[in-house]
Amino acid sequence: MENKTSCQEDDPVRVRKLEITDKDKGFVELLQQLTECNSISDHNFEERFRELSLYGDDHVICVIEDPIKKNKIIATGSVFIERKFIRNCGKVAHIEDIVVDSAARGMNLGKKIVGFLTDHAQSTGCYKVILDCSLENKTFYEKCGFKQKEIQMVRYFI
């Protein structure tokens, strides 16, 4: 499934699902620009990749590969689908881990990633998409069609 906004013929940027070979294209290093993410062995990456693959469309990680410097991942994000009892056994999508390489910001790549994930959520029958973000990213997500609702709470175990 491709995001409608990334399919234009004159747009060299393509959003696609994560591939196992993307580890060698800087995927983990990109995540390190977002949050704490230690290096991951090839074995552990492949193991986690295969585990997530078992969820099919219920857990999708997408990436954008640099159209000029091939073999470099410059943006990523993920969505997972929560199956509920409420709302007629409805489904809710959770968007997570949106990050654009610091050298590639300002090119609407984040909007392409969020659009791809939102389109995926809608196409799988979710009744809403939710995400958490910092106050500094609020305006960005509003431009992507999101609105602030309630507050976030967290409890860490580490």
PAFIFI-788259 format. One record per atom (N, C-alpha, C): residue number from 1; residue in one letter; atom name; x, y, z. Coordinates in nm, 4 decimals, always signed. Each point is the difference from the previous one (the first is absolute). Layout:
# residues N
PT pos code site        x        y        z
PT NUM    A   CA        X        Y        Z
...
# end
This chain:
# residues 158
PT pos code site        x        y        z
PT   1    M    N  +0.0849  -0.1173  +0.0000
PT   1    M   CA  -0.0849  +0.1173  +0.0000
PT   1    M    C  +0.0894  +0.1235  +0.0000
PT   2    E    N  -0.0220  +0.0905  -0.0883
PT   2    E   CA  +0.0761  +0.1241  -0.0047
PT   2    E    C  -0.0886  +0.1160  +0.0390
PT   3    N    N  +0.0591  +0.0962  +0.0654
PT   3    N   CA  -0.0714  +0.1211  +0.0376
PT   3    N    C  -0.0359  +0.0762  -0.1263
PT   4    K    N  -0.1227  +0.0453  -0.0072
PT   4    K   CA  -0.0468  +0.0736  -0.1181
PT   4    K    C  +0.0876  +0.1209  -0.0285
PT   5    T    N  +0.0476  +0.0671  +0.1073
PT   5    T   CA  +0.0782  +0.1210  -0.0207
PT   5    T    C  +0.1403  -0.0297  -0.0496
PT   6    S    N  +0.0450  -0.1253  +0.0069
PT   6    S   CA  +0.1360  -0.0294  -0.0441
PT   6    S    C  +0.0029  -0.0715  -0.1346
PT   7    C    N  -0.1120  -0.0099  -0.0670
PT   7    C   CA  -0.0077  -0.0729  -0.1260
PT   7    C    C  +0.0042  +0.0914  -0.1214
PT   8    Q    N  +0.0147  +0.1279  +0.0214
PT   8    Q   CA  -0.0006  +0.0904  -0.1136
PT   8    Q    C  +0.1213  -0.0278  -0.0873
PT   9    E    N  -0.0203  +0.0035  -0.1309
PT   9    E   CA  +0.1058  -0.0361  -0.0933
PT   9    E    C  +0.1239  +0.0863  +0.0144
PT  10    D    N  -0.0148  +0.1277  +0.0310
PT  10    D   CA  +0.1151  +0.0884  +0.0092
PT  10    D    C  +0.0638  -0.0017  +0.1393
PT  11    D    N  -0.0498  -0.0790  +0.0907
PT  11    D   CA  +0.0524  -0.0072  +0.1353
PT  11    D    C  +0.0904  -0.1227  +0.0130
PT  12    P    N  +0.1315  +0.0208  +0.0164
PT  12    P   CA  +0.0915  -0.1146  +0.0094
PT  12    P    C  -0.0033  -0.0681  +0.1373
PT  13    V    N  -0.0693  +0.0603  +0.0960
PT  13    V   CA  -0.0054  -0.0546  +0.1350
PT  13    V    C  -0.1102  -0.1046  +0.0080
PT  14    R    N  +0.0384  -0.1184  +0.0487
PT  14    R   CA  -0.0959  -0.1099  +0.0101
PT  14    R    C  -0.0013  -0.0535  +0.1427
PT  15    V    N  -0.1180  -0.0061  +0.0581
PT  15    V   CA  -0.0167  -0.0616  +0.1308
PT  15    V    C  -0.0248  -0.1485  -0.0240
PT  16    R    N  +0.0719  -0.0824  +0.0731
PT  16    R   CA  -0.0172  -0.1449  -0.0142
PT  16    R    C  +0.0143  -0.0666  +0.1353
PT  17    K    N  -0.0390  -0.1255  +0.0075
PT  17    K   CA  +0.0136  -0.0754  +0.1236
PT  17    K    C  +0.1473  -0.0344  +0.0244
PT  18    L    N  +0.0348  -0.0104  +0.1275
PT  18    L   CA  +0.1347  -0.0367  +0.0412
PT  18    L    C  +0.0371  -0.1358  -0.0587
PT  19    E    N  +0.1224  -0.0098  -0.0474
PT  19    E   CA  +0.0536  -0.1265  -0.0511
PT  19    E    C  +0.1146  -0.0428  +0.0899
PT  20    I    N  +0.0269  -0.1275  +0.0040
PT  20    I   CA  +0.1030  -0.0529  +0.0889
PT  20    I    C  +0.1382  +0.0575  -0.0324
PT  21    T    N  +0.0223  +0.0392  -0.1229
PT  21    T   CA  +0.1293  +0.0565  -0.0407
PT  21    T    C  +0.0154  +0.1468  +0.0420
PT  22    D    N  -0.1046  +0.0618  +0.0532
PT  22    D   CA  +0.0067  +0.1406  +0.0388
PT  22    D    C  +0.0888  +0.0253  +0.1214
PT  23    K    N  +0.0323  -0.1035  +0.0748
PT  23    K   CA  +0.0939  +0.0179  +0.1112
PT  23    K    C  +0.1327  +0.0527  -0.0531
PT  24    D    N  +0.0433  -0.0523  -0.1145
PT  24    D   CA  +0.1269  +0.0423  -0.0599
PT  24    D    C  -0.0092  +0.1362  -0.0669
PT  25    K    N  -0.1192  +0.0572  -0.0027
PT  25    K   CA  -0.0200  +0.1312  -0.0625
PT  25    K    C  -0.0190  +0.1096  +0.1052
PT  26    G    N  +0.0385  -0.0285  +0.1240
PT  26    G   CA  -0.0043  +0.1021  +0.1041
PT  26    G    C  -0.1308  +0.0118  +0.0753
PT  27    F    N  -0.0840  -0.1024  -0.0060
PT  27    F   CA  -0.1291  +0.0056  +0.0683
PT  27    F    C  +0.0159  +0.0203  +0.1512
PT  28    V    N  +0.0863  -0.0782  +0.0627
PT  28    V   CA  +0.0186  +0.0100  +0.1449
PT  28    V    C  +0.0610  +0.1351  +0.0366
PT  29    E    N  +0.0950  +0.0457  -0.0773
PT  29    E   CA  +0.0621  +0.1300  +0.0251
PT  29    E    C  -0.1028  +0.1128  -0.0115
PT  30    L    N  -0.0944  -0.0144  -0.0908
PT  30    L   CA  -0.1064  +0.0993  -0.0112
PT  30    L    C  -0.0853  +0.0011  +0.1264
PT  31    L    N  -0.0354  -0.1173  +0.0516
PT  31    L   CA  -0.0779  -0.0077  +0.1236
PT  31    L    C  +0.0754  +0.0643  +0.1164
PT  32    Q    N  +0.1317  -0.0044  -0.0033
PT  32    Q   CA  +0.0810  +0.0612  +0.1057
PT  32    Q    C  -0.0138  +0.1518  +0.0011
PT  33    Q    N  -0.0452  +0.0590  -0.1103
PT  33    Q   CA  -0.0265  +0.1437  -0.0022
PT  33    Q    C  -0.1299  +0.0342  +0.0723
PT  34    L    N  -0.0821  -0.1008  +0.0240
PT  34    L   CA  -0.1290  +0.0198  +0.0658
PT  34    L    C  +0.0083  -0.0218  +0.1504
PT  35    T    N  +0.0631  -0.1090  +0.0397
PT  35    T   CA  -0.0006  -0.0396  +0.1411
PT  35    T    C  +0.1144  -0.0966  +0.0255
PT  36    E    N  +0.0074  -0.0471  +0.1220
PT  36    E   CA  +0.1031  -0.0975  +0.0357
PT  36    E    C  -0.0219  -0.1278  -0.0796
PT  37    C    N  +0.1002  -0.0390  -0.0735
PT  37    C   CA  -0.0071  -0.1211  -0.0815
PT  37    C    C  +0.1426  -0.0504  -0.0177
PT  38    N    N  +0.0355  -0.0979  +0.0794
PT  38    N   CA  +0.1352  -0.0545  -0.0081
PT  38    N    C  +0.0201  -0.0716  -0.1322
PT  39    S    N  +0.1240  -0.0302  -0.0299
PT  39    S   CA  +0.0260  -0.0760  -0.1220
PT  39    S    C  -0.0661  -0.1371  +0.0144
PT  40    I    N  -0.0389  -0.0552  -0.1112
PT  40    I   CA  -0.0717  -0.1268  -0.0031
PT  40    I    C  +0.0782  -0.0951  -0.0898
PT  41    S    N  +0.0253  -0.1191  +0.0489
PT  41    S   CA  +0.0718  -0.0984  -0.0814
PT  41    S    C  -0.0858  -0.0407  -0.1193
PT  42    D    N  +0.0646  -0.0486  -0.1029
PT  42    D   CA  -0.0743  -0.0480  -0.1173
PT  42    D    C  -0.0993  -0.1082  +0.0407
PT  43    H    N  +0.0438  -0.0900  +0.0870
PT  43    H   CA  -0.0868  -0.1097  +0.0449
PT  43    H    C  -0.1237  +0.0547  +0.0706
PT  44    N    N  +0.0196  +0.0935  +0.0945
PT  44    N   CA  -0.1144  +0.0557  +0.0738
PT  44    N    C  -0.0927  +0.0806  -0.0908
PT  45    F    N  +0.0582  +0.0713  -0.0958
PT  45    F   CA  -0.0826  +0.0751  -0.0945
PT  45    F    C  -0.0858  -0.0957  -0.0819
PT  46    E    N  +0.0621  -0.1042  -0.0540
PT  46    E   CA  -0.0748  -0.0968  -0.0815
PT  46    E    C  -0.1072  -0.0700  +0.0818
PT  47    E    N  +0.0328  -0.0324  +0.1242
PT  47    E   CA  -0.0974  -0.0661  +0.0873
PT  47    E    C  -0.1211  +0.0907  +0.0254
PT  48    R    N  +0.0257  +0.1281  +0.0318
PT  48    R   CA  -0.1104  +0.0935  +0.0252
PT  48    R    C  -0.0789  +0.0266  -0.1280
PT  49    F    N  +0.0702  +0.0130  -0.1126
PT  49    F   CA  -0.0658  +0.0226  -0.1284
PT  49    F    C  -0.0972  -0.1144  -0.0303
PT  50    R    N  +0.0459  -0.1224  +0.0163
PT  50    R   CA  -0.0855  -0.1167  -0.0273
PT  50    R    C  -0.1177  -0.0063  +0.0988
PT  51    E    N  +0.0254  +0.0324  +0.1255
PT  51    E   CA  -0.1069  +0.0021  +0.1005
PT  51    E    C  -0.1079  +0.1016  -0.0381
PT  52    L    N  +0.0406  +0.1206  -0.0372
PT  52    L   CA  -0.0971  +0.1024  -0.0377
PT  52    L    C  -0.0729  -0.0365  -0.1291
PT  53    S    N  +0.0678  -0.0693  -0.0889
PT  53    S   CA  -0.0625  -0.0420  -0.1262
PT  53    S    C  -0.1201  -0.0913  +0.0232
PT  54    L    N  +0.0030  -0.0739  +0.1108
PT  54    L   CA  -0.1105  -0.0912  +0.0316
PT  54    L    C  -0.1308  +0.0759  +0.0245
PT  55    Y    N  +0.0088  +0.1286  +0.0356
PT  55    Y   CA  -0.1194  +0.0807  +0.0243
PT  55    Y    C  -0.0644  +0.0505  -0.1288
PT  56    G    N  +0.0648  -0.0192  -0.1130
PT  56    G   CA  -0.0568  +0.0416  -0.1275
PT  56    G    C  -0.0333  +0.1475  -0.0012
PT  57    D    N  -0.1215  +0.0329  -0.0422
PT  57    D   CA  -0.0436  +0.1386  -0.0097
PT  57    D    C  -0.0292  +0.0632  +0.1353
PT  58    D    N  +0.0059  -0.0777  +0.1079
PT  58    D   CA  -0.0253  +0.0551  +0.1331
PT  58    D    C  +0.1222  +0.0707  +0.0587
PT  59    H    N  +0.1141  -0.0136  -0.0615
PT  59    H   CA  +0.1192  +0.0747  +0.0426
PT  59    H    C  +0.0850  +0.0279  -0.1235
PT  60    V    N  +0.0014  +0.1256  -0.0403
PT  60    V   CA  +0.0724  +0.0393  -0.1207
PT  60    V    C  +0.1033  +0.1058  +0.0350
PT  61    I    N  +0.1212  -0.0228  -0.0446
PT  61    I   CA  +0.1056  +0.1003  +0.0087
PT  61    I    C  +0.0296  +0.0425  -0.1428
PT  62    C    N  -0.0012  +0.1303  -0.0228
PT  62    C   CA  +0.0288  +0.0477  -0.1348
PT  62    C    C  +0.1241  +0.0883  +0.0019
PT  63    V    N  +0.0616  +0.0130  -0.1150
PT  63    V   CA  +0.1227  +0.0778  -0.0138
PT  63    V    C  -0.0024  +0.0775  -0.1306
PT  64    I    N  +0.0875  +0.1001  -0.0043
PT  64    I   CA  +0.0307  +0.0687  -0.1251
PT  64    I    C  +0.1502  -0.0125  -0.0192
PT  65    E    N  +0.0376  -0.0481  -0.1165
PT  65    E   CA  +0.1409  -0.0112  -0.0358
PT  65    E    C  +0.0390  +0.1242  -0.0789
PT  66    D    N  +0.1154  +0.0535  +0.0293
PT  66    D   CA  +0.0475  +0.1202  -0.0680
PT  66    D    C  -0.0001  -0.0244  -0.1508
PT  67    P    N  -0.0745  +0.0804  -0.0773
PT  67    P   CA  -0.0087  -0.0227  -0.1447
PT  67    P    C  +0.1300  +0.0351  -0.0732
PT  68    I    N  +0.0870  +0.0776  +0.0627
PT  68    I   CA  +0.1257  +0.0385  -0.0643
PT  68    I    C  +0.1132  -0.0905  +0.0469
PT  69    K    N  +0.0190  -0.0079  +0.1308
PT  69    K   CA  +0.1025  -0.0884  +0.0571
PT  69    K    C  -0.0664  -0.1326  +0.0329
PT  70    K    N  -0.0173  -0.0826  -0.0979
PT  70    K   CA  -0.0649  -0.1293  +0.0212
PT  70    K    C  +0.0681  -0.0726  +0.1154
PT  71    N    N  -0.0697  -0.0919  +0.0572
PT  71    N   CA  +0.0515  -0.0804  +0.1105
PT  71    N    C  +0.0118  +0.0775  +0.1304
PT  72    K    N  -0.0834  +0.1033  +0.0191
PT  72    K   CA  -0.0048  +0.0707  +0.1275
PT  72    K    C  -0.1455  +0.0285  +0.0346
PT  73    I    N  -0.0424  -0.0476  +0.1171
PT  73    I   CA  -0.1354  +0.0258  +0.0487
PT  73    I    C  +0.0002  +0.1376  +0.0662
PT  74    I    N  -0.0906  +0.0878  -0.0457
PT  74    I   CA  -0.0013  +0.1374  +0.0512
PT  74    I    C  -0.1282  +0.0354  +0.0762
PT  75    A    N  -0.0966  -0.0897  +0.0037
PT  75    A   CA  -0.1221  +0.0251  +0.0773
PT  75    A    C  -0.0674  -0.1333  +0.0308
PT  76    T    N  -0.0668  -0.0036  +0.1140
PT  76    T   CA  -0.0704  -0.1224  +0.0386
PT  76    T    C  -0.1137  +0.0326  +0.0962
PT  77    G    N  -0.0877  -0.0953  +0.0159
PT  77    G   CA  -0.1099  +0.0078  +0.0954
PT  77    G    C  -0.0681  -0.1351  +0.0062
PT  78    S    N  -0.0808  -0.0193  +0.1013
PT  78    S   CA  -0.0704  -0.1280  +0.0115
PT  78    S    C  -0.1433  +0.0218  +0.0453
PT  79    V    N  -0.0807  -0.1005  -0.0253
PT  79    V   CA  -0.1381  -0.0006  +0.0470
PT  79    V    C  -0.0332  -0.1421  +0.0432
PT  80    F    N  -0.0679  -0.0106  +0.1123
PT  80    F   CA  -0.0510  -0.1312  +0.0379
PT  80    F    C  -0.1486  +0.0124  +0.0293
PT  81    I    N  -0.0699  -0.1052  -0.0293
PT  81    I   CA  -0.1458  -0.0024  +0.0086
PT  81    I    C  -0.0408  -0.0744  +0.1269
PT  82    E    N  -0.0794  +0.0673  +0.0806
PT  82    E   CA  -0.0534  -0.0591  +0.1228
PT  82    E    C  -0.1437  -0.0422  -0.0282
PT  83    R    N  -0.0285  -0.1249  +0.0261
PT  83    R   CA  -0.1348  -0.0532  -0.0179
PT  83    R    C  -0.0755  +0.0132  +0.1316
PT  84    K    N  -0.1191  +0.0638  -0.0059
PT  84    K   CA  -0.0756  +0.0352  +0.1200
PT  84    K    C  -0.1318  -0.0784  +0.0068
PT  85    F    N  -0.0613  +0.0019  +0.1163
PT  85    F   CA  -0.1370  -0.0475  +0.0145
PT  85    F    C  -0.0967  +0.1153  -0.0205
PT  86    I    N  +0.0404  +0.1199  +0.0394
PT  86    I   CA  -0.0879  +0.1151  -0.0146
PT  86    I    C  -0.0165  +0.0361  -0.1473
PT  87    R    N  -0.0980  +0.0849  -0.0254
PT  87    R   CA  -0.0275  +0.0465  -0.1371
PT  87    R    C  -0.0202  -0.1163  -0.0967
PT  88    N    N  -0.0847  -0.0940  +0.0400
PT  88    N   CA  -0.0302  -0.1145  -0.0872
PT  88    N    C  +0.1238  -0.0813  -0.0338
PT  89    C    N  +0.0806  -0.0278  +0.0994
PT  89    C   CA  +0.1267  -0.0714  -0.0210
PT  89    C    C  +0.0877  +0.0760  -0.0993
PT  90    G    N  +0.0067  +0.1303  +0.0203
PT  90    G   CA  +0.0758  +0.0867  -0.0892
PT  90    G    C  +0.1506  -0.0126  +0.0163
PT  91    K    N  +0.0699  +0.0749  -0.0823
PT  91    K   CA  +0.1460  +0.0000  +0.0006
PT  91    K    C  +0.0504  +0.1440  +0.0097
PT  92    V    N  +0.1075  +0.0166  +0.0769
PT  92    V   CA  +0.0658  +0.1294  +0.0164
PT  92    V    C  +0.1440  -0.0140  -0.0465
PT  93    A    N  +0.0478  +0.0977  -0.0745
PT  93    A   CA  +0.1391  -0.0001  -0.0446
PT  93    A    C  +0.0817  +0.0921  +0.0895
PT  94    H    N  +0.1192  -0.0449  +0.0332
PT  94    H   CA  +0.0944  +0.0773  +0.0798
PT  94    H    C  +0.1225  +0.0295  -0.0847
PT  95    I    N  +0.0257  +0.1263  -0.0257
PT  95    I   CA  +0.1195  +0.0392  -0.0755
PT  95    I    C  +0.1124  +0.0252  +0.0995
PT  96    E    N  +0.1169  -0.0505  -0.0338
PT  96    E   CA  +0.1167  +0.0082  +0.0877
PT  96    E    C  +0.1269  +0.0267  -0.0815
PT  97    D    N  +0.1012  +0.0454  +0.0698
PT  97    D   CA  +0.1387  +0.0045  -0.0496
PT  97    D    C  +0.0171  +0.0712  -0.1339
PT  98    I    N  -0.0599  +0.1167  -0.0124
PT  98    I   CA  +0.0174  +0.0809  -0.1204
PT  98    I    C  +0.1326  +0.0749  +0.0123
PT  99    V    N  +0.0873  -0.0186  -0.0957
PT  99    V   CA  +0.1275  +0.0727  +0.0006
PT  99    V    C  +0.0467  +0.0218  -0.1432
PT 100    V    N  +0.0513  +0.1202  -0.0233
PT 100    V   CA  +0.0600  +0.0368  -0.1288
PT 100    V    C  +0.1448  +0.0368  +0.0286
PT 101    D    N  +0.0906  -0.0497  -0.0817
PT 101    D   CA  +0.1418  +0.0304  +0.0147
PT 101    D    C  +0.0198  +0.1514  +0.0095
PT 102    S    N  +0.0861  +0.0418  +0.0903
PT 102    S   CA  +0.0201  +0.1439  +0.0232
PT 102    S    C  +0.0428  +0.0729  -0.1271
PT 103    A    N  +0.0701  -0.0681  -0.0895
PT 103    A   CA  +0.0445  +0.0637  -0.1244
PT 103    A    C  -0.1103  +0.0062  -0.1054
PT 104    A    N  -0.1129  -0.0656  +0.0246
PT 104    A   CA  -0.1072  -0.0064  -0.1004
PT 104    A    C  -0.1286  +0.0675  +0.0475
PT 105    R    N  +0.0062  +0.0712  +0.1088
PT 105    R   CA  -0.1212  +0.0648  +0.0518
PT 105    R    C  -0.0380  +0.1192  -0.0867
PT 106    G    N  -0.1295  +0.0329  +0.0015
PT 106    G   CA  -0.0500  +0.1119  -0.0789
PT 106    G    C  -0.0386  -0.0392  -0.1414
PT 107    M    N  -0.0015  -0.1289  -0.0298
PT 107    M   CA  -0.0339  -0.0488  -0.1348
PT 107    M    C  -0.1346  -0.0720  -0.0013
PT 108    N    N  -0.0801  +0.0172  +0.1060
PT 108    N   CA  -0.1319  -0.0637  +0.0130
PT 108    N    C  +0.0055  -0.1522  +0.0095
PT 109    L    N  +0.1132  -0.0544  +0.0373
PT 109    L   CA  +0.0116  -0.1458  +0.0116
PT 109    L    C  -0.0816  -0.0519  +0.1183
PT 110    G    N  -0.0002  +0.0751  +0.1094
PT 110    G   CA  -0.0805  -0.0392  +0.1150
PT 110    G    C  -0.1474  -0.0062  -0.0343
PT 111    K    N  -0.0472  +0.0975  -0.0765
PT 111    K   CA  -0.1403  -0.0002  -0.0427
PT 111    K    C  -0.0294  -0.1198  -0.0900
PT 112    K    N  +0.0954  -0.0370  -0.0838
PT 112    K   CA  -0.0188  -0.1176  -0.0866
PT 112    K    C  -0.0101  -0.1280  +0.0834
PT 113    I    N  +0.0861  -0.0112  +0.1003
PT 113    I   CA  -0.0030  -0.1175  +0.0879
PT 113    I    C  -0.1326  -0.0066  +0.0753
PT 114    V    N  -0.0393  +0.1101  +0.0619
PT 114    V   CA  -0.1257  +0.0035  +0.0763
PT 114    V    C  -0.1184  -0.0261  -0.0926
PT 115    G    N  +0.0027  +0.0545  -0.1199
PT 115    G   CA  -0.1074  -0.0243  -0.0964
PT 115    G    C  -0.0096  -0.1466  -0.0383
PT 116    F    N  +0.1131  -0.0624  -0.0239
PT 116    F   CA  +0.0043  -0.1428  -0.0344
PT 116    F    C  -0.0608  -0.0828  +0.1131
PT 117    L    N  +0.0419  +0.0280  +0.1231
PT 117    L   CA  -0.0479  -0.0768  +0.1149
PT 117    L    C  -0.1478  +0.0252  +0.0265
PT 118    T    N  -0.0440  +0.1230  -0.0170
PT 118    T   CA  -0.1415  +0.0341  +0.0181
PT 118    T    C  -0.0849  -0.0681  -0.1069
PT 119    D    N  +0.0463  +0.0029  -0.1239
PT 119    D   CA  -0.0712  -0.0698  -0.1083
PT 119    D    C  -0.0107  -0.1493  +0.0299
PT 120    H    N  +0.1090  -0.0566  +0.0512
PT 120    H   CA  -0.0009  -0.1428  +0.0342
PT 120    H    C  -0.1047  -0.0283  +0.1073
PT 121    A    N  -0.0030  +0.0846  +0.1034
PT 121    A   CA  -0.0971  -0.0184  +0.1085
PT 121    A    C  -0.1428  +0.0054  -0.0530
PT 122    Q    N  -0.0267  +0.0975  -0.0845
PT 122    Q   CA  -0.1347  +0.0136  -0.0556
PT 122    Q    C  -0.0343  -0.1201  -0.0872
PT 123    S    N  +0.0946  -0.0454  -0.0799
PT 123    S   CA  -0.0274  -0.1120  -0.0913
PT 123    S    C  -0.0208  -0.1319  +0.0743
PT 124    T    N  +0.0490  -0.0102  +0.1233
PT 124    T   CA  -0.0209  -0.1219  +0.0778
PT 124    T    C  -0.1220  +0.0090  +0.0904
PT 125    G    N  -0.0765  +0.1094  -0.0122
PT 125    G   CA  -0.1266  +0.0111  +0.0718
PT 125    G    C  +0.0078  +0.0615  +0.1383
PT 126    C    N  +0.1067  +0.0690  +0.0313
PT 126    C   CA  +0.0090  +0.0655  +0.1305
PT 126    C    C  -0.0977  +0.1166  +0.0074
PT 127    Y    N  -0.0575  +0.0204  +0.1179
PT 127    Y   CA  -0.0914  +0.1127  +0.0160
PT 127    Y    C  +0.0715  +0.1262  +0.0444
PT 128    K    N  +0.1264  -0.0142  +0.0462
PT 128    K   CA  +0.0794  +0.1185  +0.0323
PT 128    K    C  +0.1478  -0.0363  +0.0006
PT 129    V    N  +0.0823  +0.1030  -0.0076
PT 129    V   CA  +0.1445  -0.0122  +0.0108
PT 129    V    C  +0.0422  +0.0913  +0.1139
PT 130    I    N  +0.0833  -0.0518  +0.0885
PT 130    I   CA  +0.0493  +0.0821  +0.1097
PT 130    I    C  +0.1523  -0.0050  +0.0029
PT 131    L    N  +0.0571  +0.1041  +0.0607
PT 131    L   CA  +0.1447  +0.0042  +0.0178
PT 131    L    C  +0.0320  +0.0926  +0.1159
PT 132    D    N  +0.1178  -0.0181  +0.0543
PT 132    D   CA  +0.0520  +0.0887  +0.1027
PT 132    D    C  +0.1110  +0.0814  -0.0620
PT 133    C    N  +0.0109  +0.1257  +0.0407
PT 133    C   CA  +0.1087  +0.0829  -0.0505
PT 133    C    C  +0.0388  +0.1030  +0.1036
PT 134    S    N  +0.1159  +0.0560  -0.0183
PT 134    S   CA  +0.0458  +0.1074  +0.0878
PT 134    S    C  -0.0715  +0.1290  -0.0390
PT 135    L    N  +0.0001  +0.0938  +0.0905
PT 135    L   CA  -0.0617  +0.1294  -0.0265
PT 135    L    C  +0.0647  +0.0671  -0.1212
PT 136    E    N  +0.1305  -0.0191  -0.0168
PT 136    E   CA  +0.0697  +0.0628  -0.1132
PT 136    E    C  -0.0420  -0.0588  -0.1351
PT 137    N    N  -0.0584  -0.1197  -0.0006
PT 137    N   CA  -0.0445  -0.0617  -0.1253
PT 137    N    C  -0.1494  +0.0145  -0.0244
PT 138    K    N  -0.0703  +0.0642  +0.0915
PT 138    K   CA  -0.1457  +0.0144  -0.0099
PT 138    K    C  -0.0425  +0.0653  -0.1313
PT 139    T    N  +0.0642  +0.1086  -0.0383
PT 139    T   CA  -0.0365  +0.0713  -0.1232
PT 139    T    C  +0.0170  -0.0891  -0.1227
PT 140    F    N  +0.1077  -0.0779  -0.0025
PT 140    F   CA  +0.0224  -0.0919  -0.1122
PT 140    F    C  -0.1176  -0.0963  -0.0147
PT 141    Y    N  -0.0408  -0.0614  +0.1095
PT 141    Y   CA  -0.1084  -0.0979  -0.0078
PT 141    Y    C  -0.1341  +0.0658  -0.0307
PT 142    E    N  -0.0183  +0.1232  +0.0434
PT 142    E   CA  -0.1219  +0.0720  -0.0386
PT 142    E    C  -0.0024  +0.0204  -0.1512
PT 143    K    N  +0.1143  +0.0279  -0.0607
PT 143    K   CA  +0.0075  +0.0142  -0.1459
PT 143    K    C  -0.0295  -0.1319  -0.0706
PT 144    C    N  +0.0188  -0.1106  +0.0722
PT 144    C   CA  -0.0309  -0.1329  -0.0544
PT 144    C    C  -0.1451  -0.0399  +0.0255
PT 145    G    N  -0.0787  +0.0897  +0.0594
PT 145    G   CA  -0.1421  -0.0266  +0.0212
PT 145    G    C  -0.0368  -0.0487  +0.1387
PT 146    F    N  +0.0943  -0.0053  +0.0913
PT 146    F   CA  -0.0283  -0.0444  +0.1359
PT 146    F    C  -0.0392  +0.1190  +0.0865
PT 147    K    N  -0.0703  -0.0303  +0.1100
PT 147    K   CA  -0.0335  +0.1053  +0.0951
PT 147    K    C  +0.0290  -0.0518  +0.1401
PT 148    Q    N  +0.0287  +0.0930  +0.0884
PT 148    Q   CA  +0.0300  -0.0364  +0.1375
PT 148    Q    C  -0.1267  -0.0465  +0.0686
PT 149    K    N  +0.0117  -0.1083  +0.0772
PT 149    K   CA  -0.1132  -0.0525  +0.0755
PT 149    K    C  +0.0534  -0.0549  +0.1318
PT 150    E    N  -0.0494  +0.0527  +0.1069
PT 150    E   CA  +0.0343  -0.0458  +0.1339
PT 150    E    C  +0.1497  +0.0131  +0.0278
PT 151    I    N  +0.0533  -0.0835  +0.0878
PT 151    I   CA  +0.1411  +0.0071  +0.0354
PT 151    I    C  +0.0619  -0.1391  -0.0036
PT 152    Q    N  +0.1291  -0.0047  -0.0029
PT 152    Q   CA  +0.0721  -0.1274  -0.0011
PT 152    Q    C  +0.0545  -0.0266  +0.1398
PT 153    M    N  -0.0042  -0.1225  +0.0416
PT 153    M   CA  +0.0612  -0.0428  +0.1248
PT 153    M    C  +0.0945  -0.1148  -0.0329
PT 154    V    N  +0.1045  -0.0158  +0.0796
PT 154    V   CA  +0.0965  -0.1057  -0.0258
PT 154    V    C  +0.0568  -0.0511  +0.1319
PT 155    R    N  +0.0358  -0.1245  +0.0016
PT 155    R   CA  +0.0711  -0.0597  +0.1131
PT 155    R    C  +0.1074  -0.0904  -0.0588
PT 156    Y    N  +0.1235  +0.0344  +0.0256
PT 156    Y   CA  +0.1128  -0.0777  -0.0510
PT 156    Y    C  +0.0401  -0.1073  +0.0996
PT 157    F    N  +0.0466  -0.1116  -0.0499
PT 157    F   CA  +0.0462  -0.1099  +0.0829
PT 157    F    C  +0.1512  -0.0149  -0.0022
PT 158    I    N  +0.0671  +0.0815  -0.0772
PT 158    I   CA  +0.1462  -0.0079  -0.0094
PT 158    I    C  +0.0592  +0.1298  +0.0483
# end
